[in-house]
Amino acid sequence: MRSNNRPAEISTIYNLALQAELVQCKDLSLLNEVKETPTFSILEQAWGLEYVSRVLIKTHLLGVSNFVGVKTKMEDWQMDELCDQIAMEYDDLNVLEFICFCSRLRSGKYETFYGTIDPAQITKSLAEFYEDRRDDINRAWAKAEKERQDREWEESRKNAISFEEYWESLSDEEKEKSGYMKLLFAKKEHEDKRKKRGVGKVVKDILLGG
């Protein structure tokens, strides 16, 4: 997609019909993970800013304008400058994410259009969308990270061995060299003895030097 598809093919793939379909998307991280979808930055490198701004972005914003049925539309120069600003300021958005933004504009999730579309309404709405996108991506990352840590802990638990098993696995030479480990083992033996003999007997032994 990022290098093989020409502008006409990209415009056909990411057409206006997707605005209606993506209204069902509640988690923006899912769109961000579609790696085959090019970002504005990649498209600009391949086909130039004019294609990204004046064709792709403009087509979808005009689609929103026609859908909400505003009486007063933006002037051509306003639309062109707005599209240029979006392409440059949000160049890390991929095309599906931007189409989903347009879908949410149609649903009135952010700003509501009363008879006219103001460029500032679009930029403010896109800023809110971008925050929603960031939150969804961070939430998905945190979930994936927790699942990874849980898997690692479970794996380590399965592979763990007791101290006694570890100690017995050492050779006599290794045990002799490991004075610290011998101390820990002796301490554990002492604690086990306390449990078996009772605290009272241990205290008596200590007082009597036993």
trRosetta pair geometry for C-beta under 8 A, 3 or more apart (Angstrom, degrees):
i j d omega theta_ij theta_ji phi_ij phi_ji
1 4 6.7 -33 -67 47 13 93
1 5 5.4 -6 -147 2 51 126
1 10 7.9 102 -168 -103 86 92
1 36 4.7 101 3 175 140 80
1 37 6.8 -49 126 -97 159 23
1 38 5.8 -151 130 -36 104 95
2 5 8.0 49 -18 30 9 95
2 36 7.9 -140 -30 -162 86 47
2 38 4.9 140 -104 -94 74 104
2 42 5.3 -57 -146 168 106 140
2 46 7.2 -172 173 -50 63 144
3 46 6.9 -159 -112 -110 51 131
5 9 4.3 -129 -162 93 93 125
5 10 5.1 117 132 -60 123 82
5 13 7.1 -32 -155 -4 154 141
6 9 5.1 90 54 11 69 105
6 10 7.1 -133 99 -8 32 91
7 10 5.6 -57 -144 36 31 112
7 11 6.2 29 160 -18 67 106
7 47 5.3 128 -69 -145 107 155
7 51 5.3 -103 -116 -151 132 136
7 55 6.8 26 -173 108 121 163
8 11 5.9 -55 -149 37 29 110
8 12 6.5 30 151 -20 63 107
9 12 5.6 -56 -150 35 33 112
9 13 6.3 31 154 -19 67 106
10 13 5.8 -54 -145 36 31 109
10 14 6.1 -10 168 19 68 108
10 38 7.4 -40 -130 35 129 131
10 43 7.2 129 -171 -121 166 122
10 56 7.2 -39 124 -92 116 120
10 95 7.5 -157 -178 -82 104 166
11 14 6.7 -69 -131 60 24 81
11 15 7.0 67 157 -86 57 71
11 55 6.5 -74 -87 156 127 114
11 56 6.7 -132 -95 -93 83 76
11 59 7.0 98 -144 0 106 170
12 15 6.1 -10 -164 -56 30 110
14 18 6.2 -50 -158 10 56 153
14 56 7.2 24 92 -145 130 104
14 95 4.7 -53 -119 150 161 135
14 96 7.2 -122 -121 -71 113 59
14 99 6.2 -144 -171 -53 100 140
15 18 6.2 129 68 -7 55 96
16 19 5.8 -27 -175 3 59 114
16 59 7.0 -118 -66 150 97 100
16 60 6.8 176 -103 -108 73 64
16 63 4.5 -175 -131 -115 116 147
17 20 6.2 -51 -171 33 52 107
17 21 6.6 44 139 -15 75 110
18 21 5.2 -60 -145 43 45 112
18 22 5.6 36 161 -19 79 110
18 96 7.5 -104 169 -125 142 71
18 99 4.9 3 108 166 120 149
18 103 7.8 -91 127 -60 67 120
19 22 6.4 -59 -139 38 23 103
19 23 7.5 45 153 -44 54 91
19 60 6.9 155 -70 -149 119 95
19 63 6.0 -180 -21 129 156 136
19 64 7.4 -161 -143 -74 151 75
19 67 7.6 -130 123 -49 147 156
19 99 5.9 -122 -80 -177 65 88
19 102 5.2 -68 -117 107 112 109
19 103 4.6 178 -164 -82 64 79
19 106 6.2 93 164 -11 118 147
20 23 6.2 -35 -167 -6 35 116
20 103 7.2 -176 -66 -123 16 105
21 24 6.9 -50 170 16 49 106
21 103 8.0 -89 63 -104 46 142
22 25 4.9 -21 -169 2 73 120
22 31 7.8 44 -143 -86 121 135
22 96 7.1 171 -103 -171 141 81
22 99 5.7 118 10 116 158 97
22 100 4.4 -117 156 -98 136 75
22 103 4.5 -155 85 -27 97 161
23 103 4.7 -147 -73 176 67 119
23 104 7.6 152 -120 -72 67 51
23 106 7.4 -76 -89 75 115 117
23 107 6.0 133 -137 -57 109 129
25 28 7.0 83 146 -87 116 52
25 30 6.6 -146 -148 65 105 122
25 31 6.3 36 -163 -43 152 116
25 100 5.3 -56 65 -128 142 127
25 103 7.6 88 36 79 105 151
27 30 5.0 82 94 -12 98 106
27 136 5.4 158 -162 -157 64 125
27 140 7.3 107 178 -67 119 118
28 31 5.6 -50 -162 35 56 109
28 32 6.3 58 142 -22 76 104
28 97 6.5 64 -163 -128 104 96
28 100 6.8 165 -114 109 90 154
28 132 6.2 108 -8 123 143 90
28 133 4.4 -98 124 -115 154 68
28 136 4.2 127 48 58 87 155
28 137 7.1 -56 97 -43 96 80
29 32 5.3 -54 -147 38 40 117
29 33 6.3 40 155 -24 68 106
29 133 7.9 142 -64 -163 55 61
29 136 4.4 -150 -29 138 90 95
29 137 4.8 152 -101 -92 95 50
29 139 7.1 -131 -32 65 143 86
29 140 3.7 159 168 -15 169 150
29 141 8.0 -151 -133 -29 139 71
30 33 6.0 -58 -152 33 28 110
30 34 7.5 39 147 -33 59 94
31 34 5.8 -41 -160 9 42 114
31 37 7.5 -33 -179 42 76 161
31 94 6.9 -166 150 67 92 115
31 96 4.5 -154 -159 115 110 116
31 97 5.0 147 122 -76 132 72
31 100 5.9 -109 -58 -19 167 148
32 94 6.9 150 -119 16 48 120
32 97 6.5 48 -74 -73 70 126
32 133 6.9 124 -58 -169 126 101
32 136 7.8 154 2 100 129 109
32 137 5.6 -14 51 -93 168 110
33 140 7.9 -115 -47 146 125 158
34 37 4.6 48 108 -2 107 116
34 94 7.0 -167 73 109 94 158
34 96 5.9 32 57 24 142 156
37 94 4.3 86 116 166 110 133
37 95 5.5 -135 -177 42 104 89
37 96 4.8 -50 -143 -5 163 110
38 42 4.4 -125 -163 83 99 126
38 43 5.1 111 129 -53 131 90
38 46 7.8 -51 -156 13 153 139
38 94 6.4 157 97 -144 26 88
38 95 6.2 40 67 -15 71 111
39 42 4.9 98 53 7 77 99
39 43 7.1 -145 93 -1 41 88
39 91 6.6 73 148 157 110 61
39 92 5.8 -37 -158 -157 141 32
39 93 6.3 138 -148 83 84 32
39 94 4.7 -68 -88 -89 62 64
39 95 7.7 -160 -113 -27 22 66
40 43 5.8 -61 -148 42 33 109
40 44 6.1 36 154 -25 68 107
40 52 5.1 96 -156 -163 86 136
40 57 7.8 31 -114 -58 123 116
40 87 5.3 -165 -177 -147 135 67
40 90 6.7 80 20 103 148 70
40 91 4.6 -119 86 -140 108 54
40 92 7.5 -31 40 3 94 13
40 93 5.8 36 -8 64 110 81
40 94 7.8 -157 -18 -110 64 24
40 95 7.6 131 -63 -71 65 67
40 98 7.4 82 -55 -42 110 143
41 44 5.7 -54 -148 33 28 112
41 45 6.6 28 154 -18 63 104
41 91 4.0 81 -64 160 90 107
41 92 6.4 12 -14 -81 126 45
42 45 5.8 -53 -151 34 33 111
42 46 6.4 22 154 -12 65 110
43 46 5.7 -62 -146 43 33 106
43 47 5.7 -33 177 36 72 106
43 51 6.7 -125 158 98 105 111
43 52 4.9 130 104 -86 117 105
43 56 7.1 6 147 -7 161 160
43 95 7.5 81 -38 -61 143 110
44 47 7.2 -81 -120 60 18 64
44 48 6.4 -20 -157 164 57 11
44 49 5.2 27 -138 -80 107 59
44 51 7.8 179 -104 59 49 92
44 52 5.0 -39 -73 -16 81 147
44 87 6.8 125 -75 173 125 112
44 91 6.8 -47 5 -139 141 115
47 51 4.2 -36 127 40 116 157
47 52 7.2 139 80 -40 100 79
48 51 5.3 98 69 5 82 98
48 52 7.4 -155 102 0 46 89
49 52 5.7 -62 -150 42 38 109
49 53 5.6 17 162 -5 76 117
49 84 7.0 47 163 -132 119 82
49 87 5.9 123 -155 128 85 145
49 88 7.4 13 -135 -66 125 90
50 53 6.2 -64 -135 49 24 99
50 54 5.1 -20 -173 23 67 121
50 55 7.4 61 137 -11 65 98
51 54 7.2 -51 -97 54 13 82
51 55 5.0 -28 -160 28 53 129
51 56 6.6 49 147 -13 68 101
52 55 7.3 31 -15 50 6 87
52 56 5.5 -39 -149 38 39 123
52 57 6.4 39 151 -15 63 106
52 87 4.7 118 117 -134 116 128
53 56 7.6 25 -15 49 9 83
53 57 5.4 -30 -139 37 37 126
53 58 6.7 55 149 -30 52 100
53 80 7.4 67 145 -162 115 61
53 83 4.2 120 -173 134 82 101
53 84 4.8 33 -145 -84 153 52
53 86 7.4 143 -121 62 83 88
53 87 4.3 -81 -76 -21 91 148
54 57 7.7 16 -29 53 14 91
54 58 5.3 4 -160 -7 32 141
54 80 6.4 9 -101 -129 94 86
54 83 6.2 126 -76 107 43 148
55 58 6.4 11 -50 42 4 105
55 59 6.2 6 166 -25 48 112
56 59 6.1 -59 -152 27 19 111
56 60 7.0 3 159 -6 57 107
56 95 6.8 -82 -175 -124 134 109
57 60 6.2 -68 -156 40 31 102
57 61 6.2 23 155 -14 69 111
57 83 4.4 149 98 -147 124 97
57 86 5.6 158 -154 84 149 130
57 87 5.9 -119 -22 -62 151 96
57 98 6.9 -74 -108 171 81 148
58 61 5.8 -58 -142 41 32 107
58 62 6.1 32 159 -19 67 107
58 79 6.3 80 -131 157 100 109
58 80 7.4 2 -94 -97 130 53
58 83 4.8 -22 -65 -91 84 155
59 62 6.0 -60 -151 37 25 109
59 63 6.5 31 148 -25 61 106
60 63 5.2 -46 -150 30 37 119
60 64 6.8 41 151 -20 64 97
60 98 6.8 116 77 132 163 102
60 99 6.0 -121 -129 -107 146 69
60 102 4.7 -109 163 -66 110 162
61 64 5.6 -45 -153 31 38 112
61 65 6.5 41 148 -20 65 104
61 79 6.9 170 103 -150 135 98
61 82 7.3 151 -157 108 171 125
61 83 6.8 -134 11 -83 145 97
61 102 6.9 -126 -82 -110 46 116
61 122 7.0 20 -133 -130 121 145
62 65 5.4 -50 -147 36 37 116
62 66 6.3 35 154 -17 67 104
62 79 7.6 43 -69 -153 89 142
63 66 5.9 -55 -146 38 29 108
63 67 6.3 31 154 -23 63 109
63 102 6.6 49 78 172 111 139
64 67 5.7 -58 -147 34 30 113
64 68 6.3 14 163 -7 68 108
64 102 5.1 -128 -60 -159 117 92
64 105 4.9 3 -142 100 139 130
64 106 5.7 -129 -129 -65 81 84
64 117 7.8 109 111 -109 105 151
65 68 6.6 -62 -143 41 24 97
65 70 5.9 -66 -159 30 76 114
65 73 5.7 67 -178 -124 138 103
65 74 7.6 -103 -103 10 145 94
65 117 5.6 -88 -108 -7 95 152
66 69 7.3 27 176 -74 34 49
67 106 5.0 -22 112 -123 148 111
68 105 7.8 -78 -44 140 131 89
68 106 6.6 -148 -58 -126 90 60
68 113 5.1 63 148 61 152 135
68 117 7.5 113 68 -68 137 111
70 73 6.1 128 92 -79 111 62
70 113 5.5 -68 -80 151 117 129
70 115 5.9 94 -151 168 77 21
70 116 5.4 115 -172 -101 124 21
70 117 5.3 -140 -15 -25 171 88
71 115 4.9 -21 28 -160 106 80
71 116 6.9 -51 60 -66 74 69
72 115 6.1 41 17 146 97 81
72 116 4.0 -16 70 -99 107 101
72 117 7.9 -163 94 20 72 60
73 116 7.6 -153 -71 -139 18 68
73 117 6.7 7 -136 33 51 106
74 78 4.2 -125 -179 90 107 123
74 79 4.7 135 99 -56 126 87
74 82 7.1 -33 -180 -1 166 143
74 117 5.8 -64 -38 84 97 99
74 119 6.4 88 -118 -56 137 88
75 78 4.5 94 57 3 81 105
75 79 7.1 -153 90 -5 42 86
76 79 5.8 -57 -149 38 32 110
76 80 6.2 31 155 -19 67 108
77 80 5.7 -52 -143 37 33 112
77 81 6.2 28 159 -14 66 108
78 81 6.1 -60 -146 41 27 104
78 82 6.1 29 155 -21 64 111
78 119 5.5 -135 179 -47 103 128
79 82 5.7 -56 -145 37 28 113
79 83 6.3 27 157 -18 64 107
79 119 8.0 -152 -84 -87 38 106
80 83 5.9 -57 -149 36 28 109
80 84 6.4 29 153 -19 63 106
81 84 5.6 -50 -146 35 34 114
81 85 6.3 37 154 -22 65 105
81 119 7.6 -3 87 -130 96 157
82 85 5.8 -55 -150 34 30 112
82 86 6.5 28 154 -18 64 105
82 119 4.5 -139 -89 -134 124 111
82 122 6.1 51 -169 75 132 146
82 123 7.3 -128 -144 -52 93 98
83 86 5.8 -53 -147 36 32 110
83 87 6.3 33 155 -20 65 108
84 87 5.8 -58 -149 36 29 112
84 88 6.4 14 159 -8 65 112
85 88 6.2 -66 -147 44 27 101
85 89 5.6 10 166 -7 68 119
85 123 7.0 -28 116 -97 135 121
86 89 6.2 -61 -127 46 23 99
86 90 5.6 -29 -173 33 64 112
86 98 7.9 100 161 -132 125 125
86 122 7.8 -61 -69 140 126 117
86 123 7.6 -139 -77 -99 87 78
86 126 6.6 -124 -120 -129 104 171
87 90 7.5 -64 -111 58 9 74
87 91 6.6 45 165 -88 51 80
88 91 6.3 -11 -150 -49 23 108
90 93 4.6 18 151 -9 104 119
90 98 7.6 132 116 -90 131 106
90 126 6.6 -102 -43 166 153 126
90 130 6.6 -127 -115 -90 120 127
93 97 4.7 -133 -164 85 90 125
93 98 5.1 95 140 -55 132 93
93 101 7.8 -20 -156 -18 147 136
93 130 7.8 -88 -73 -103 114 93
93 133 7.9 -61 -109 -141 92 175
94 97 5.1 96 56 6 71 105
94 98 7.4 -143 96 -4 36 88
95 98 5.8 -57 -151 37 35 108
95 99 6.3 33 153 -18 68 106
96 99 5.7 -54 -145 37 33 110
96 100 6.3 37 153 -21 65 104
97 100 5.6 -54 -151 35 31 113
97 101 6.6 39 147 -24 63 100
97 133 6.4 49 -156 -116 126 139
98 101 5.3 -45 -154 28 38 117
98 102 6.7 39 149 -17 65 99
99 102 5.5 -49 -153 35 38 113
99 103 6.5 45 145 -24 65 102
100 103 5.2 -47 -149 32 37 119
100 104 6.5 36 152 -17 66 101
101 104 5.8 -56 -152 37 32 108
101 105 6.6 38 147 -23 64 101
101 125 7.6 127 -176 130 100 100
101 126 6.2 39 -169 -114 144 76
101 129 4.6 62 -120 -175 102 167
102 105 5.4 -47 -150 30 37 117
102 106 6.7 41 150 -20 64 100
103 106 5.7 -52 -157 31 33 113
103 107 6.7 24 148 -13 64 108
104 107 5.4 -56 -146 41 39 111
104 109 4.0 -48 -177 29 97 137
104 110 6.5 68 132 -12 107 97
104 125 7.9 178 105 174 105 114
104 129 6.5 153 65 -103 146 116
105 108 7.7 41 178 -68 32 28
105 109 7.3 -72 -69 36 25 88
105 110 6.6 -34 -99 38 63 109
105 111 7.6 -3 -134 53 83 84
105 122 7.6 9 -115 -120 142 75
105 125 6.1 80 -97 147 95 155
108 111 7.9 -100 -148 93 59 33
108 112 5.3 29 -145 -100 105 82
110 124 7.3 166 163 110 123 82
110 125 3.6 119 113 -133 151 95
110 128 5.2 154 -122 66 118 140
110 129 6.8 -63 -59 -48 141 90
111 121 4.2 -179 138 -167 167 99
111 122 7.7 -96 38 -65 142 32
111 124 6.3 87 -53 82 127 111
111 125 4.7 -94 3 -65 102 114
113 116 6.8 -141 -170 78 92 32
113 117 5.3 -18 -130 -87 132 73
113 121 6.8 124 -88 134 82 161
117 121 6.4 -124 -163 61 62 130
117 122 6.9 48 174 -47 104 106
118 121 4.4 98 65 -6 89 103
118 122 7.4 -160 94 -5 52 80
119 122 5.6 -54 -156 33 40 113
119 123 6.4 32 152 -14 72 105
120 123 5.8 -54 -142 41 35 106
120 124 6.0 36 158 -19 68 108
121 124 5.9 -56 -143 39 27 109
121 125 6.1 27 157 -18 63 111
122 125 5.8 -59 -147 39 27 110
122 126 6.2 26 155 -20 64 108
123 126 5.6 -52 -143 36 32 112
123 127 6.5 38 154 -23 63 102
124 127 5.7 -51 -153 30 32 114
124 128 6.8 30 150 -15 63 103
125 128 5.7 -55 -154 36 35 110
125 129 6.3 37 148 -20 67 105
126 129 5.3 -49 -145 37 36 115
126 130 6.2 42 152 -26 65 103
127 130 5.6 -50 -148 31 30 114
127 131 6.8 32 151 -18 61 102
128 131 5.7 -53 -154 34 35 111
128 132 6.6 37 148 -19 65 103
129 132 5.5 -54 -152 36 35 114
129 133 6.3 39 149 -22 67 104
130 133 5.5 -49 -149 33 33 116
130 134 6.5 36 151 -20 63 103
131 134 5.6 -50 -147 34 33 112
131 135 6.4 34 153 -19 65 105
132 135 5.8 -55 -149 37 31 111
132 136 6.3 29 154 -18 65 107
133 136 5.9 -57 -148 37 29 109
133 137 6.3 27 155 -17 65 108
134 137 5.8 -57 -147 38 29 110
134 138 6.2 26 157 -16 66 109
135 138 5.9 -57 -145 39 29 109
135 139 6.1 30 156 -21 64 108
136 139 5.7 -54 -145 36 29 112
136 140 6.3 28 156 -18 64 106
137 140 5.8 -56 -148 37 29 109
137 141 6.3 30 153 -20 64 107
138 141 5.6 -54 -146 36 32 113
138 142 6.3 33 155 -20 66 105
139 142 5.8 -53 -147 35 29 110
139 143 6.4 30 153 -19 63 106
140 143 5.7 -54 -149 36 31 112
140 144 6.3 29 154 -17 65 108
141 144 5.8 -58 -147 39 30 109
141 145 6.1 31 154 -21 66 108
142 145 5.7 -53 -144 37 29 112
142 146 6.4 31 156 -20 63 105
143 146 5.9 -55 -150 35 29 110
143 147 6.4 28 153 -17 64 107
144 147 5.7 -55 -148 38 32 112
144 148 6.3 35 152 -22 65 105
145 148 5.6 -52 -149 34 32 113
145 149 6.4 30 154 -16 65 105
146 149 5.8 -55 -147 39 32 109
146 150 6.2 34 153 -21 65 106
147 150 5.6 -52 -145 36 31 113
147 151 6.4 33 154 -20 63 104
148 151 5.8 -55 -152 34 30 110
148 152 6.4 28 152 -17 65 107
149 152 5.6 -54 -146 38 33 111
149 153 6.2 34 155 -20 66 105
150 153 5.8 -53 -146 36 30 110
150 154 6.3 29 155 -18 64 107
151 154 5.8 -56 -147 38 30 109
151 155 6.2 30 154 -19 65 108
152 155 5.7 -55 -146 37 30 112
152 156 6.2 28 155 -17 65 106
153 156 5.8 -55 -145 39 30 108
153 157 6.2 34 153 -23 64 106
154 157 5.6 -51 -147 33 31 114
154 158 6.5 32 153 -20 63 103
155 158 5.8 -53 -152 33 32 111
155 159 6.4 12 156 -4 65 112
156 159 5.9 -66 -143 48 31 101
156 160 6.1 52 153 -51 67 98
157 160 5.6 -37 -145 4 30 119
161 165 4.1 -108 171 88 112 133
161 166 5.5 139 99 -54 115 82
161 169 7.8 43 123 -19 159 139
162 165 4.7 98 55 5 79 101
162 166 7.0 -142 97 -4 43 86
163 166 5.6 -57 -150 38 34 111
163 167 6.1 33 153 -21 68 107
163 184 7.4 -120 -160 129 141 117
163 185 7.1 -176 149 -97 120 79
163 188 6.7 168 92 -53 151 171
164 167 5.7 -54 -144 36 30 111
164 168 6.2 26 158 -16 65 109
165 168 5.9 -57 -144 40 28 108
165 169 6.4 32 154 -26 62 107
166 169 5.7 -59 -154 29 30 113
166 170 7.3 36 150 -29 62 98
167 170 6.0 -50 -164 17 37 113
167 175 7.1 69 -168 -107 80 108
167 181 6.9 170 -107 162 94 117
167 185 5.8 95 -109 -96 152 134
170 174 4.0 -127 -170 91 103 123
170 175 4.9 130 112 -57 126 81
170 178 7.0 -60 -159 14 162 142
170 181 7.8 105 -27 117 166 157
171 174 4.7 96 52 7 76 101
171 175 7.0 -140 94 -4 40 86
172 175 5.6 -54 -147 38 32 112
172 176 6.2 36 152 -24 65 105
173 176 5.7 -53 -149 33 31 113
173 177 6.5 26 154 -15 64 106
174 177 5.8 -56 -148 38 32 108
174 178 6.1 20 157 -14 66 114
175 178 5.9 -65 -142 42 28 104
175 181 7.2 -109 -137 90 59 123
175 182 6.8 93 179 -74 80 101
178 181 3.7 1 148 27 121 119
178 182 6.2 139 105 -22 76 83
179 182 5.5 -53 -150 34 35 114
179 183 6.5 38 152 -23 66 102
180 183 5.6 -52 -154 31 34 113
180 184 6.7 32 150 -16 65 103
181 184 5.6 -51 -149 36 37 111
181 185 6.3 37 152 -20 66 106
182 185 5.6 -55 -148 38 32 113
182 186 6.2 33 153 -20 66 106
183 186 5.7 -54 -146 36 30 110
183 187 6.3 33 153 -20 64 106
184 187 5.6 -53 -148 35 31 113
184 188 6.4 31 153 -18 64 104
185 188 5.7 -53 -150 35 32 110
185 189 6.5 35 150 -20 64 103
186 189 5.6 -51 -149 34 34 113
186 190 6.4 37 151 -22 65 103
187 190 5.6 -52 -151 33 33 113
187 191 6.5 32 151 -18 65 104
188 191 5.6 -52 -148 36 35 111
188 192 6.4 36 152 -19 66 103
189 192 5.7 -53 -149 36 32 111
189 193 6.3 35 151 -23 64 105
190 193 5.6 -53 -151 33 32 114
190 194 6.6 37 150 -24 63 101
191 194 5.6 -47 -151 28 35 115
191 195 6.8 35 152 -18 63 102
192 195 5.8 -54 -155 33 35 112
192 196 6.5 28 152 -15 67 108
193 196 5.8 -60 -148 40 33 108
193 197 5.9 8 164 -1 71 116
193 202 7.6 123 115 -93 92 112
194 197 6.4 -68 -134 49 23 94
194 198 7.8 -95 179 78 54 11
194 199 6.5 37 -178 -93 98 57
194 202 4.9 8 -121 -64 86 154
197 201 4.4 -105 152 77 104 138
197 202 6.1 120 90 -52 118 83
198 201 4.9 86 70 8 92 103
198 202 7.1 -163 95 -7 48 88
199 202 5.7 -61 -153 38 35 112
199 203 6.2 35 154 -21 70 105
200 203 5.9 -55 -149 34 30 110
200 204 6.4 31 153 -19 64 107
201 204 5.5 -53 -150 36 34 114
201 205 6.4 37 151 -21 65 103
202 205 5.6 -53 -152 34 33 113
202 206 6.4 34 151 -21 65 103
203 206 5.6 -54 -152 34 33 112
203 207 6.4 28 154 -15 67 106
204 207 5.9 -56 -145 39 31 107
204 208 6.0 6 162 2 66 115
204 210 7.0 7 116 28 74 134
205 208 6.2 -70 -138 52 25 95
205 209 7.7 -88 171 83 55 15
205 210 3.4 -95 -143 74 78 106
206 209 7.7 29 -177 -74 24 26
206 210 7.5 -61 -33 47 24 76
